[in-house]
Amino acid sequence: MEELVEILAKALVDQPEHVSVNVTEKEKSSVIQLRVAPEDMGKVIGKHGRIAKAMRTVVKAAAIKERKKVFVEIDSI
C-alpha cells in the first residue's frame, strides 16, 4: 500500500522528488504518513478535500484484502 500512495501522490504534485511515504504498522491497522512539499498540499488535498478522500478510499479498498484498517495522514515537509 505504501507504493500505491506514493504513485498516486507523485502523479498529482509538481515536485514528485519531495514526496515521501512512511508506514507505521500495528497488529490490525497501519498508519500511512504522506509528506509533500508545502506548495503541493492543495493538489493532494483537493477542493473541499475531495482528492484526499478519494485517495483514502482507494487505500482502504486495497487494505480489505489484508484485513487491516489503514489511515492516511497528509503533512507537508
Residue frames as a rotation matrix with the C-alpha (Angstrom) as fourth column:
MET 1
0.558 0.830 0.000 0.00
0.830 -0.558 0.000 0.00
0.000 0.000 -1.000 0.00
GLU 2
0.188 -0.607 -0.772 2.95
0.299 -0.713 0.634 2.27
-0.935 -0.351 0.047 0.55
GLU 3
-0.789 -0.516 0.333 3.73
0.431 -0.078 0.899 2.09
-0.438 0.853 0.283 -3.17
LEU 4
-0.088 0.863 0.497 0.11
0.970 -0.040 0.240 2.83
0.227 0.503 -0.834 -4.07
VAL 5
0.706 0.331 -0.626 0.08
0.551 -0.812 0.192 6.05
-0.445 -0.480 -0.756 -2.03
GLU 6
-0.178 -0.876 -0.448 3.46
0.171 -0.476 0.863 7.09
-0.969 0.077 0.234 -3.43
ILE 7
-0.722 -0.047 0.691 2.39
0.680 0.139 0.720 6.52
-0.130 0.989 -0.068 -7.06
LEU 8
0.314 0.926 0.210 -0.87
0.931 -0.343 0.124 8.43
0.187 0.156 -0.970 -6.57
ALA 9
0.619 -0.093 -0.780 0.83
0.388 -0.827 0.407 11.34
-0.683 -0.555 -0.475 -4.83
LYS 10
-0.450 -0.884 -0.127 3.67
0.267 -0.269 0.925 11.64
-0.852 0.383 0.357 -7.35
ALA 11
-0.480 0.355 0.803 1.13
0.871 0.080 0.485 11.77
0.107 0.931 -0.348 -10.18
LEU 12
0.549 0.834 -0.056 -0.65
0.828 -0.533 0.171 14.71
0.113 -0.141 -0.984 -8.53
VAL 13
0.605 -0.322 -0.728 2.18
0.345 -0.718 0.604 17.01
-0.717 -0.617 -0.324 -7.43
ASP 14
0.939 -0.337 -0.062 4.55
-0.250 -0.547 -0.799 19.37
0.235 0.766 -0.598 -9.24
GLN 15
0.013 -0.971 0.240 7.55
-0.938 -0.095 -0.333 18.28
0.346 -0.221 -0.912 -7.14
PRO 16
0.804 0.400 -0.441 7.47
-0.290 0.910 0.297 14.46
0.520 -0.110 0.847 -7.04
GLU 17
-0.093 -0.921 -0.378 11.02
0.195 0.355 -0.914 14.34
0.976 -0.158 0.146 -5.67
HIS 18
-0.704 -0.138 0.697 9.68
-0.565 -0.487 -0.667 15.80
0.431 -0.863 0.265 -2.39
VAL 19
0.457 0.888 -0.055 7.08
-0.711 0.402 0.577 13.06
0.534 -0.225 0.815 -1.87
SER 20
-0.766 -0.634 -0.109 7.83
-0.445 0.645 -0.622 10.69
0.464 -0.428 -0.775 0.99
VAL 21
0.415 0.896 -0.160 5.74
-0.561 0.390 0.730 7.92
0.716 -0.213 0.664 2.48
ASN 22
-0.783 -0.584 0.215 6.26
-0.518 0.421 -0.745 6.32
0.344 -0.694 -0.632 5.89
VAL 23
0.213 0.853 -0.476 4.24
-0.290 0.521 0.803 3.43
0.933 -0.033 0.358 7.28
THR 24
-0.641 -0.267 0.720 3.69
-0.764 0.137 -0.630 2.61
0.070 -0.954 -0.292 10.93
GLU 25
-0.258 0.501 -0.826 2.43
-0.204 0.808 0.553 -0.97
0.944 0.311 -0.107 11.28
LYS 26
-0.399 0.228 0.888 0.30
-0.898 0.099 -0.429 -2.18
-0.186 -0.969 0.165 14.16
GLU 27
-0.718 0.076 0.691 -1.35
-0.053 0.985 -0.163 -5.54
-0.694 -0.154 -0.704 14.71
LYS 28
-0.147 0.764 0.628 -4.58
0.858 0.414 -0.303 -4.86
-0.491 0.494 -0.717 12.83
SER 29
0.894 0.442 -0.076 -4.00
0.353 -0.797 -0.490 -1.40
-0.277 0.412 -0.868 11.44
SER 30
-0.195 -0.937 0.289 -1.48
0.976 -0.157 0.149 0.76
-0.095 0.311 0.946 9.63
VAL 31
0.661 0.274 -0.698 -0.87
0.226 -0.960 -0.163 4.49
-0.715 -0.050 -0.697 9.51
ILE 32
0.072 -0.593 0.802 0.48
0.997 0.015 -0.079 5.78
0.035 0.805 0.592 6.22
GLN 33
0.392 -0.038 -0.919 2.04
0.301 -0.939 0.167 9.21
-0.869 -0.342 -0.356 6.52
LEU 34
0.319 -0.200 0.926 2.30
0.935 -0.095 -0.343 11.06
0.157 0.975 0.156 3.22
ARG 35
0.211 -0.335 -0.918 4.56
0.352 -0.851 0.391 14.11
-0.912 -0.405 -0.061 3.14
VAL 36
0.330 -0.064 0.942 4.69
0.928 -0.161 -0.336 16.54
0.173 0.985 0.006 0.23
ALA 37
-0.782 -0.596 0.183 6.15
0.579 -0.803 -0.143 19.98
0.232 -0.006 0.973 -0.43
PRO 38
-0.506 0.603 -0.617 4.07
0.359 -0.503 -0.786 22.82
-0.784 -0.620 0.038 1.10
GLU 39
-0.625 0.233 -0.745 3.33
-0.662 -0.664 0.348 24.15
-0.413 0.710 0.570 -2.40
ASP 40
-0.740 0.285 -0.609 1.75
-0.324 0.643 0.694 20.80
0.590 0.711 -0.383 -3.35
MET 41
-0.913 0.401 0.075 -0.53
0.086 0.370 -0.925 20.40
-0.399 -0.838 -0.372 -0.33
GLY 42
-0.212 0.885 -0.414 -3.50
-0.670 -0.440 -0.598 21.86
-0.712 0.151 0.686 -2.19
LYS 43
-0.214 0.070 -0.974 -3.04
-0.904 0.363 0.225 19.45
0.370 0.929 -0.014 -5.07
VAL 44
-0.864 -0.159 -0.477 -3.01
-0.011 0.955 -0.298 16.42
0.503 -0.252 -0.827 -2.78
ILE 45
-0.782 0.612 -0.114 -5.92
0.151 0.009 -0.988 17.59
-0.604 -0.791 -0.099 -0.64
GLY 46
-0.692 0.517 0.504 -8.06
0.614 0.053 0.787 18.99
0.380 0.854 -0.354 -3.46
LYS 47
-0.616 0.560 0.554 -11.07
-0.475 -0.825 0.306 21.26
0.629 -0.075 0.774 -3.35
HIS 48
0.306 0.741 0.598 -13.04
-0.912 0.047 0.408 20.55
0.275 -0.670 0.690 -0.16
GLY 49
-0.245 -0.532 0.811 -10.73
-0.781 0.603 0.160 17.55
-0.574 -0.594 -0.563 0.48
ARG 50
0.727 0.664 -0.174 -12.07
-0.628 0.542 -0.558 15.53
-0.277 0.515 0.811 -2.44
ILE 51
0.349 -0.657 -0.668 -8.73
-0.542 0.440 -0.716 14.22
0.765 0.612 -0.203 -3.67
ALA 52
-0.650 -0.578 0.493 -7.57
-0.722 0.268 -0.638 13.28
0.237 -0.771 -0.591 -0.17
LYS 53
0.026 0.761 0.648 -10.88
-0.754 0.440 -0.487 11.49
-0.656 -0.476 0.586 0.44
ALA 54
0.801 0.252 -0.543 -10.60
-0.583 0.539 -0.608 9.62
0.139 0.804 0.579 -2.87
MET 55
-0.131 -0.935 -0.329 -7.03
-0.611 0.338 -0.716 8.58
0.780 0.107 -0.616 -2.08
ARG 56
-0.616 -0.052 0.786 -8.08
-0.756 0.320 -0.571 7.31
-0.221 -0.946 -0.237 1.35
THR 57
0.454 0.872 0.180 -10.97
-0.728 0.480 -0.489 5.38
-0.514 0.091 0.853 -0.21
VAL 58
0.596 -0.312 -0.740 -8.69
-0.544 0.522 -0.657 3.64
0.591 0.794 0.141 -2.72
VAL 59
-0.513 -0.854 0.085 -6.18
-0.608 0.292 -0.738 2.75
0.606 -0.430 -0.669 0.00
LYS 60
-0.352 0.460 0.815 -8.91
-0.791 0.320 -0.522 1.42
-0.501 -0.828 0.251 2.31
ALA 61
0.731 0.617 -0.293 -10.28
-0.670 0.565 -0.482 -0.70
-0.132 0.548 0.826 -0.54
ALA 62
0.206 -0.755 -0.622 -6.81
-0.470 0.481 -0.740 -2.16
0.858 0.445 -0.256 -1.12
ALA 63
-0.636 -0.486 0.599 -6.46
-0.730 0.128 -0.671 -2.81
0.250 -0.864 -0.437 2.62
ILE 64
0.384 0.860 0.335 -9.56
-0.909 0.417 -0.028 -5.00
-0.164 -0.294 0.942 2.69
LYS 65
0.556 -0.250 -0.793 -7.52
-0.313 0.821 -0.478 -7.81
0.770 0.513 0.378 1.11
GLU 66
-0.477 -0.850 -0.223 -5.14
-0.002 0.255 -0.967 -7.70
0.879 -0.461 -0.123 4.06
ARG 67
0.396 0.765 -0.508 -7.97
0.597 0.206 0.776 -7.34
0.698 -0.610 -0.375 6.58
LYS 68
-0.487 -0.591 -0.643 -6.40
0.866 -0.424 -0.266 -4.25
-0.115 -0.686 0.718 8.08
LYS 69
0.795 0.579 -0.182 -7.57
0.561 -0.816 -0.142 -0.76
-0.230 0.011 -0.973 8.84
VAL 70
-0.288 -0.891 0.350 -5.46
0.954 -0.298 0.026 1.85
0.081 0.342 0.936 7.12
PHE 71
0.704 0.411 -0.579 -5.28
0.491 -0.871 -0.021 5.52
-0.513 -0.269 -0.815 7.95
VAL 72
0.029 -0.668 0.744 -3.68
0.921 -0.272 -0.280 8.05
0.389 0.693 0.607 5.60
GLU 73
0.532 0.019 -0.846 -2.23
0.506 -0.809 0.300 11.22
-0.679 -0.588 -0.440 7.11
ILE 74
0.400 -0.364 0.842 -1.13
0.790 -0.329 -0.517 14.06
0.465 0.872 0.156 4.84
ASP 75
0.598 -0.320 -0.735 1.53
0.420 -0.655 0.628 16.53
-0.683 -0.684 -0.257 6.01
SER 76
0.900 -0.430 0.067 3.92
-0.178 -0.504 -0.846 18.99
0.397 0.749 -0.530 4.43
ILE 77
0.302 -0.887 -0.348 7.67
0.736 0.449 -0.507 18.56
0.607 -0.103 0.788 4.66
